[in-house]
Amino acid sequence: MSALTLLAKTDCHINAGCAFPAPGLHSFQFKPIFTVGGVEFTKPMLLAIICMVIVVGFFWSAFSKPKLVPGKLQLVGEIGYNFIAKSIAGDVIGKKGKQYVPFLMSIFFFVWLMNIMAIIPLANFPSTSRFAFPVALALLVFVTYMFLTFKTHGFKGGVKNLVWIEGLPKPLVPLIVLLEFIQNVITRPFTLAVRLWANMFAGHMLIVMFSAAAWYLVTPSFLAAVAGGSLLLAIGMTAFEVLIQFLQAYIFTLLAAIYISGALEEAH
């Protein structure tokens, strides 16, 4: 239960003598909503499923029966497709990027929608602030990266693509091979997951903090002005978070495209 929900349920204010329950890790923990086949479904899991259904449903409706003169859904879908195809796949991967547009589109809109859930009434939580979701997405990108690397270059060429740099002095070869291995095989999936998770975790925490503070400080006394300041900060942080939600989805997809591009290119 989040600090804001707790305050609302207990009607806790500063002049009521109750301590301010600062948000913490408990703000990201949820009791199971229901259980199916022994699997407990929590709010973040349910929101992720809803986001998946929305993304698949929207693009299925938009492109199942395409028309020469597009309707509203098809027009919006084409704008989204062109954005990914030109700004990410085309610019990063090049001519070979066209076949990876559906994959990159799925990642971008799924991540973006999960991020947006943080500001949707009744949802009010980004599933990407739970580390398991960014990890699963990063592993999906990483497996794709590895698969394309070895499919394109074979086993020997794939290993060379991952760790080898031409023209190095022989004494530096072992060190650089080790560093390239760490960077391409270990660091990439880790940083890809942490970057998305940390930004959404911190953003949600700040919004909860200032919202809870605004509720806690609302009293007939002069502290109402302080509550107003906290409320303005909460609104400002929410507006800023809208930008961050888009940027994190874009950066995640951009990095996925960079990894795919690297897998398709020859070794250094």
C-alpha atoms as a printed R data frame, in Angstrom:
    type eleno elety resid chain resno      x       y       z
1   ATOM     1    CA   MET     A     1  0.000   0.000   0.000
2   ATOM     2    CA   SER     A     2  1.411   3.414  -0.965
3   ATOM     3    CA   ALA     A     3  1.882   6.190   1.550
4   ATOM     4    CA   LEU     A     4 -0.731   8.280  -0.269
5   ATOM     5    CA   THR     A     5 -3.345   5.509  -0.038
6   ATOM     6    CA   LEU     A     6 -2.576   5.004   3.642
7   ATOM     7    CA   LEU     A     7 -2.985   8.701   4.375
8   ATOM     8    CA   ALA     A     8 -6.272   8.869   2.491
9   ATOM     9    CA   LYS     A     9 -7.701   5.871   4.326
10  ATOM    10    CA   THR     A    10 -6.670   7.017   7.791
11  ATOM    11    CA   ASP     A    11 -7.347  10.722   7.236
12  ATOM    12    CA   CYS     A    12 -3.908  11.361   8.672
13  ATOM    13    CA   HIS     A    13 -2.821  15.008   8.894
14  ATOM    14    CA   ILE     A    14 -0.017  16.769  10.720
15  ATOM    15    CA   ASN     A    15 -2.328  18.250  13.376
16  ATOM    16    CA   ALA     A    16 -3.921  14.844  14.075
17  ATOM    17    CA   GLY     A    17 -0.812  13.692  15.910
18  ATOM    18    CA   CYS     A    18  0.049  10.921  13.463
19  ATOM    19    CA   ALA     A    19  3.510  10.552  12.000
20  ATOM    20    CA   PHE     A    20  4.072  11.042   8.293
21  ATOM    21    CA   PRO     A    21  4.388   7.551   6.725
22  ATOM    22    CA   ALA     A    22  7.107   8.277   4.192
23  ATOM    23    CA   PRO     A    23  6.912   6.210   1.000
24  ATOM    24    CA   GLY     A    24  9.466   3.458   0.623
25  ATOM    25    CA   LEU     A    25  9.772  -0.013  -0.866
26  ATOM    26    CA   HIS     A    26  6.336  -0.847   0.528
27  ATOM    27    CA   SER     A    27  4.930   1.568  -2.058
28  ATOM    28    CA   PHE     A    28  5.971  -0.930  -4.738
29  ATOM    29    CA   GLN     A    29  4.571  -4.045  -3.057
30  ATOM    30    CA   PHE     A    30  1.042  -5.280  -3.717
31  ATOM    31    CA   LYS     A    31 -1.135  -8.054  -2.403
32  ATOM    32    CA   PRO     A    32 -2.367 -10.573  -4.998
33  ATOM    33    CA   ILE     A    33 -5.532  -9.478  -6.771
34  ATOM    34    CA   PHE     A    34 -6.461 -13.029  -7.687
35  ATOM    35    CA   THR     A    35 -4.824 -16.426  -8.116
36  ATOM    36    CA   VAL     A    36 -5.088 -18.648 -11.187
37  ATOM    37    CA   GLY     A    37 -3.536 -22.102 -11.236
38  ATOM    38    CA   GLY     A    38 -1.380 -21.288  -8.240
39  ATOM    39    CA   VAL     A    39 -0.039 -18.136  -9.915
40  ATOM    40    CA   GLU     A    40 -0.688 -14.950  -7.952
41  ATOM    41    CA   PHE     A    41 -1.526 -11.927 -10.089
42  ATOM    42    CA   THR     A    42 -0.549  -8.604  -8.551
43  ATOM    43    CA   LYS     A    43 -1.367  -5.121  -9.786
44  ATOM    44    CA   PRO     A    44  1.910  -4.661 -11.760
45  ATOM    45    CA   MET     A    45  1.348  -7.993 -13.541
46  ATOM    46    CA   LEU     A    46 -2.232  -7.104 -14.361
47  ATOM    47    CA   LEU     A    47 -1.207  -3.695 -15.697
48  ATOM    48    CA   ALA     A    48  1.476  -5.311 -17.886
49  ATOM    49    CA   ILE     A    49 -1.109  -7.698 -19.350
50  ATOM    50    CA   ILE     A    50 -3.518  -4.818 -19.959
51  ATOM    51    CA   CYS     A    51 -0.760  -2.872 -21.733
52  ATOM    52    CA   MET     A    52  0.053  -5.873 -23.915
53  ATOM    53    CA   VAL     A    53 -3.604  -6.313 -24.871
54  ATOM    54    CA   ILE     A    54 -3.942  -2.604 -25.681
55  ATOM    55    CA   VAL     A    55 -0.837  -2.568 -27.904
56  ATOM    56    CA   VAL     A    56 -1.769  -5.759 -29.768
57  ATOM    57    CA   GLY     A    57 -5.430  -4.766 -30.014
58  ATOM    58    CA   PHE     A    58 -4.713  -1.268 -31.286
59  ATOM    59    CA   PHE     A    59 -2.286  -2.240 -34.036
60  ATOM    60    CA   TRP     A    60 -4.411  -5.239 -35.017
61  ATOM    61    CA   SER     A    61 -7.414  -2.932 -35.425
62  ATOM    62    CA   ALA     A    62 -5.340  -0.312 -37.234
63  ATOM    63    CA   PHE     A    63 -3.740  -2.630 -39.813
64  ATOM    64    CA   SER     A    64 -5.999  -5.695 -40.083
65  ATOM    65    CA   LYS     A    65 -7.843  -4.112 -43.026
66  ATOM    66    CA   PRO     A    66 -5.591  -1.327 -44.347
67  ATOM    67    CA   LYS     A    67 -7.100   1.189 -46.737
68  ATOM    68    CA   LEU     A    68 -5.555   3.459 -49.334
69  ATOM    69    CA   VAL     A    69 -7.166   6.413 -47.572
70  ATOM    70    CA   PRO     A    70 -6.486   5.595 -43.929
71  ATOM    71    CA   GLY     A    71 -9.050   5.975 -41.200
72  ATOM    72    CA   LYS     A    72 -8.269   7.495 -37.826
73  ATOM    73    CA   LEU     A    73 -6.875   4.325 -36.246
74  ATOM    74    CA   GLN     A    74 -4.815   3.444 -39.299
75  ATOM    75    CA   LEU     A    75 -3.504   7.008 -39.522
76  ATOM    76    CA   VAL     A    76 -2.333   6.961 -35.897
77  ATOM    77    CA   GLY     A    77 -0.832   3.506 -36.424
78  ATOM    78    CA   GLU     A    78  1.041   4.684 -39.516
79  ATOM    79    CA   ILE     A    79  2.426   7.667 -37.621
80  ATOM    80    CA   GLY     A    80  3.731   5.313 -34.929
81  ATOM    81    CA   TYR     A    81  5.157   2.950 -37.550
82  ATOM    82    CA   ASN     A    82  6.897   5.724 -39.473
83  ATOM    83    CA   PHE     A    83  8.353   7.155 -36.271
84  ATOM    84    CA   ILE     A    84 10.020   3.855 -35.388
85  ATOM    85    CA   ALA     A    85 10.890   2.958 -38.993
86  ATOM    86    CA   LYS     A    86 12.582   6.263 -39.799
87  ATOM    87    CA   SER     A    87 13.820   7.699 -36.502
88  ATOM    88    CA   ILE     A    88 15.151   4.465 -35.022
89  ATOM    89    CA   ALA     A    89 15.346   1.511 -37.423
90  ATOM    90    CA   GLY     A    90 16.303   3.541 -40.494
91  ATOM    91    CA   ASP     A    91 18.719   5.934 -38.826
92  ATOM    92    CA   VAL     A    92 20.451   3.336 -36.635
93  ATOM    93    CA   ILE     A    93 20.331   0.049 -38.551
94  ATOM    94    CA   GLY     A    94 20.017   1.383 -42.085
95  ATOM    95    CA   LYS     A    95 18.541  -0.520 -45.024
96  ATOM    96    CA   LYS     A    96 18.516  -3.779 -43.067
97  ATOM    97    CA   GLY     A    97 16.402  -2.205 -40.343
98  ATOM    98    CA   LYS     A    98 13.044  -2.557 -42.097
99  ATOM    99    CA   GLN     A    99 12.563  -6.180 -41.067
100 ATOM   100    CA   TYR     A   100 13.147  -5.293 -37.411
101 ATOM   101    CA   VAL     A   101 10.568  -2.500 -37.263
102 ATOM   102    CA   PRO     A   102  7.762  -4.734 -35.838
103 ATOM   103    CA   PHE     A   103 10.088  -5.918 -33.060
104 ATOM   104    CA   LEU     A   104 11.192  -2.386 -32.205
105 ATOM   105    CA   MET     A   105  7.621  -1.072 -32.411
106 ATOM   106    CA   SER     A   106  6.416  -3.723 -29.986
107 ATOM   107    CA   ILE     A   107  9.153  -2.834 -27.500
108 ATOM   108    CA   PHE     A   108  8.633   0.933 -27.740
109 ATOM   109    CA   PHE     A   109  4.858   1.032 -27.370
110 ATOM   110    CA   PHE     A   110  4.756  -1.694 -24.728
111 ATOM   111    CA   VAL     A   111  7.371   0.060 -22.576
112 ATOM   112    CA   TRP     A   112  5.825   3.477 -23.154
113 ATOM   113    CA   LEU     A   113  2.346   2.302 -22.212
114 ATOM   114    CA   MET     A   114  3.612   0.585 -19.063
115 ATOM   115    CA   ASN     A   115  5.364   3.838 -18.141
116 ATOM   116    CA   ILE     A   116  2.248   5.911 -18.818
117 ATOM   117    CA   MET     A   117  0.248   3.796 -16.374
118 ATOM   118    CA   ALA     A   118  1.941   5.811 -13.628
119 ATOM   119    CA   ILE     A   119 -0.347   8.770 -14.343
120 ATOM   120    CA   ILE     A   120 -3.524   6.928 -15.397
121 ATOM   121    CA   PRO     A   121 -6.277   7.135 -12.743
122 ATOM   122    CA   LEU     A   122 -6.943   3.846 -10.923
123 ATOM   123    CA   ALA     A   123 -3.707   2.411 -12.320
124 ATOM   124    CA   ASN     A   124 -1.284   4.989 -10.865
125 ATOM   125    CA   PHE     A   125  1.686   2.661 -11.114
126 ATOM   126    CA   PRO     A   126  4.364   2.007 -13.766
127 ATOM   127    CA   SER     A   127  5.056  -1.718 -14.016
128 ATOM   128    CA   THR     A   128  8.549  -0.855 -15.235
129 ATOM   129    CA   SER     A   129  9.379   0.398 -11.732
130 ATOM   130    CA   ARG     A   130  9.399  -3.263 -10.662
131 ATOM   131    CA   PHE     A   131 12.832  -4.575 -11.626
132 ATOM   132    CA   ALA     A   132 11.583  -7.898 -13.029
133 ATOM   133    CA   PHE     A   133  9.852  -6.222 -15.972
134 ATOM   134    CA   PRO     A   134 12.876  -4.262 -17.277
135 ATOM   135    CA   VAL     A   135 15.015  -7.368 -16.726
136 ATOM   136    CA   ALA     A   136 12.663  -9.506 -18.837
137 ATOM   137    CA   LEU     A   137 12.628  -6.894 -21.620
138 ATOM   138    CA   ALA     A   138 16.417  -6.474 -21.493
139 ATOM   139    CA   LEU     A   139 16.883 -10.249 -21.714
140 ATOM   140    CA   LEU     A   140 14.590 -10.322 -24.748
141 ATOM   141    CA   VAL     A   141 16.751  -7.691 -26.458
142 ATOM   142    CA   PHE     A   142 19.957  -9.422 -25.373
143 ATOM   143    CA   VAL     A   143 18.849 -12.842 -26.680
144 ATOM   144    CA   THR     A   144 17.897 -11.208 -29.986
145 ATOM   145    CA   TYR     A   145 21.295  -9.483 -30.104
146 ATOM   146    CA   MET     A   146 23.165 -12.739 -29.478
147 ATOM   147    CA   PHE     A   147 21.022 -14.716 -31.908
148 ATOM   148    CA   LEU     A   148 21.603 -12.225 -34.721
149 ATOM   149    CA   THR     A   149 25.325 -12.001 -33.933
150 ATOM   150    CA   PHE     A   150 25.943 -15.736 -34.327
151 ATOM   151    CA   LYS     A   151 23.381 -16.175 -37.114
152 ATOM   152    CA   THR     A   152 25.054 -13.448 -39.180
153 ATOM   153    CA   HIS     A   153 28.710 -14.321 -38.557
154 ATOM   154    CA   GLY     A   154 28.720 -17.944 -37.432
155 ATOM   155    CA   PHE     A   155 30.259 -19.086 -34.166
156 ATOM   156    CA   LYS     A   156 33.849 -17.960 -34.810
157 ATOM   157    CA   GLY     A   157 32.807 -14.707 -36.448
158 ATOM   158    CA   GLY     A   158 30.246 -14.047 -33.725
159 ATOM   159    CA   VAL     A   159 32.838 -14.389 -30.994
160 ATOM   160    CA   LYS     A   160 35.155 -12.110 -32.966
161 ATOM   161    CA   ASN     A   161 32.345  -9.583 -33.353
162 ATOM   162    CA   LEU     A   162 31.812  -9.542 -29.593
163 ATOM   163    CA   VAL     A   163 35.369  -9.314 -28.273
164 ATOM   164    CA   TRP     A   164 37.874  -8.545 -31.027
165 ATOM   165    CA   ILE     A   165 39.290  -5.189 -32.163
166 ATOM   166    CA   GLU     A   166 41.687  -5.141 -35.113
167 ATOM   167    CA   GLY     A   167 45.108  -3.510 -34.957
168 ATOM   168    CA   LEU     A   168 45.733  -3.766 -31.230
169 ATOM   169    CA   PRO     A   169 49.273  -4.159 -29.879
170 ATOM   170    CA   LYS     A   170 49.706  -7.771 -28.791
171 ATOM   171    CA   PRO     A   171 50.327  -6.957 -25.108
172 ATOM   172    CA   LEU     A   172 46.929  -5.229 -24.938
173 ATOM   173    CA   VAL     A   173 44.945  -8.005 -26.640
174 ATOM   174    CA   PRO     A   174 44.047 -10.043 -23.483
175 ATOM   175    CA   LEU     A   175 42.952  -6.938 -21.581
176 ATOM   176    CA   ILE     A   176 40.845  -5.524 -24.427
177 ATOM   177    CA   VAL     A   177 39.249  -8.911 -25.164
178 ATOM   178    CA   LEU     A   178 38.256  -9.168 -21.497
179 ATOM   179    CA   LEU     A   179 36.885  -5.617 -21.431
180 ATOM   180    CA   GLU     A   180 34.937  -6.129 -24.674
181 ATOM   181    CA   PHE     A   181 33.462  -9.349 -23.305
182 ATOM   182    CA   ILE     A   182 32.379  -7.634 -20.106
183 ATOM   183    CA   GLN     A   183 30.900  -4.713 -22.029
184 ATOM   184    CA   ASN     A   184 29.035  -6.663 -24.711
185 ATOM   185    CA   VAL     A   185 27.986  -9.758 -22.794
186 ATOM   186    CA   ILE     A   186 27.553  -8.640 -19.175
187 ATOM   187    CA   THR     A   187 27.211  -4.869 -18.969
188 ATOM   188    CA   ARG     A   188 24.801  -4.316 -21.857
189 ATOM   189    CA   PRO     A   189 21.784  -6.270 -20.573
190 ATOM   190    CA   PHE     A   190 22.407  -5.065 -17.009
191 ATOM   191    CA   THR     A   191 22.567  -1.353 -17.855
192 ATOM   192    CA   LEU     A   192 19.658  -1.655 -20.279
193 ATOM   193    CA   ALA     A   193 17.446  -2.987 -17.488
194 ATOM   194    CA   VAL     A   194 18.744  -0.721 -14.713
195 ATOM   195    CA   ARG     A   195 18.405   2.482 -16.760
196 ATOM   196    CA   LEU     A   196 14.685   1.958 -17.360
197 ATOM   197    CA   TRP     A   197 13.945   0.643 -13.884
198 ATOM   198    CA   ALA     A   198 15.850   3.343 -11.973
199 ATOM   199    CA   ASN     A   199 14.207   6.219 -13.822
200 ATOM   200    CA   MET     A   200 10.683   4.893 -13.398
201 ATOM   201    CA   PHE     A   201 11.310   3.884  -9.768
202 ATOM   202    CA   ALA     A   202 12.659   7.316  -8.852
203 ATOM   203    CA   GLY     A   203  9.933   9.177 -10.742
204 ATOM   204    CA   HIS     A   204  7.139   7.234  -9.077
205 ATOM   205    CA   MET     A   205  8.740   7.641  -5.657
206 ATOM   206    CA   LEU     A   206  8.964  11.435  -6.057
207 ATOM   207    CA   ILE     A   207  5.355  11.762  -7.187
208 ATOM   208    CA   VAL     A   208  4.135   9.648  -4.254
209 ATOM   209    CA   MET     A   209  6.305  11.635  -1.833
210 ATOM   210    CA   PHE     A   210  5.023  15.089  -2.832
211 ATOM   211    CA   SER     A   211  1.409  13.892  -3.188
212 ATOM   212    CA   ALA     A   212  1.474  12.306   0.255
213 ATOM   213    CA   ALA     A   213  3.086  15.418   1.731
214 ATOM   214    CA   ALA     A   214  0.373  17.627   0.229
215 ATOM   215    CA   TRP     A   215 -2.357  15.491   1.818
216 ATOM   216    CA   TYR     A   216 -0.543  15.253   5.154
217 ATOM   217    CA   LEU     A   217  0.003  19.021   5.435
218 ATOM   218    CA   VAL     A   218 -3.538  20.116   4.531
219 ATOM   219    CA   THR     A   219 -4.864  21.804   7.707
220 ATOM   220    CA   PRO     A   220 -6.818  24.959   8.460
221 ATOM   221    CA   SER     A   221 -3.599  26.515   9.733
222 ATOM   222    CA   PHE     A   222 -0.824  28.289   7.853
223 ATOM   223    CA   LEU     A   223  0.566  24.869   6.866
224 ATOM   224    CA   ALA     A   224 -2.050  24.827   4.095
225 ATOM   225    CA   ALA     A   225  0.326  27.050   2.114
226 ATOM   226    CA   VAL     A   226  3.060  24.452   2.514
227 ATOM   227    CA   ALA     A   227  0.614  21.763   1.385
228 ATOM   228    CA   GLY     A   228 -0.110  23.867  -1.686
229 ATOM   229    CA   GLY     A   229  3.592  23.982  -2.453
230 ATOM   230    CA   SER     A   230  3.844  20.206  -2.167
231 ATOM   231    CA   LEU     A   231  0.814  19.843  -4.426
232 ATOM   232    CA   LEU     A   232  2.370  22.112  -7.060
233 ATOM   233    CA   LEU     A   233  5.579  20.083  -6.885
234 ATOM   234    CA   ALA     A   234  3.562  16.879  -7.321
235 ATOM   235    CA   ILE     A   235  1.828  18.332 -10.393
236 ATOM   236    CA   GLY     A   236  5.144  19.567 -11.776
237 ATOM   237    CA   MET     A   237  6.806  16.206 -11.193
238 ATOM   238    CA   THR     A   238  3.892  14.461 -12.903
239 ATOM   239    CA   ALA     A   239  4.233  16.715 -15.956
240 ATOM   240    CA   PHE     A   240  7.989  16.107 -16.020
241 ATOM   241    CA   GLU     A   241  7.404  12.371 -15.624
242 ATOM   242    CA   VAL     A   242  5.303  12.351 -18.815
243 ATOM   243    CA   LEU     A   243  8.414  13.450 -20.714
244 ATOM   244    CA   ILE     A   244 10.606  10.911 -18.900
245 ATOM   245    CA   GLN     A   245  8.143   8.121 -19.689
246 ATOM   246    CA   PHE     A   246  8.460   8.802 -23.415
247 ATOM   247    CA   LEU     A   247 12.228   9.321 -23.307
248 ATOM   248    CA   GLN     A   248 12.867   6.072 -21.436
249 ATOM   249    CA   ALA     A   249 10.802   4.093 -23.935
250 ATOM   250    CA   TYR     A   250 12.635   5.823 -26.779
251 ATOM   251    CA   ILE     A   251 16.096   5.253 -25.259
252 ATOM   252    CA   PHE     A   252 15.344   1.596 -24.520
253 ATOM   253    CA   THR     A   253 14.220   1.032 -28.121
254 ATOM   254    CA   LEU     A   254 17.113   3.065 -29.525
255 ATOM   255    CA   LEU     A   255 19.634   0.953 -27.614
256 ATOM   256    CA   ALA     A   256 17.905  -2.214 -28.821
257 ATOM   257    CA   ALA     A   257 18.350  -0.948 -32.394
258 ATOM   258    CA   ILE     A   258 22.024  -0.137 -31.723
259 ATOM   259    CA   TYR     A   259 22.611  -3.683 -30.448
260 ATOM   260    CA   ILE     A   260 20.893  -5.155 -33.501
261 ATOM   261    CA   SER     A   261 22.990  -2.925 -35.744
262 ATOM   262    CA   GLY     A   262 26.148  -4.093 -33.992
263 ATOM   263    CA   ALA     A   263 25.108  -7.722 -34.431
264 ATOM   264    CA   LEU     A   264 24.683  -7.239 -38.186
265 ATOM   265    CA   GLU     A   265 27.979  -5.399 -38.711
266 ATOM   266    CA   GLU     A   266 31.394  -6.912 -39.215
267 ATOM   267    CA   ALA     A   267 33.809  -7.108 -36.294
268 ATOM   268    CA   HIS     A   268 35.768  -3.957 -35.435
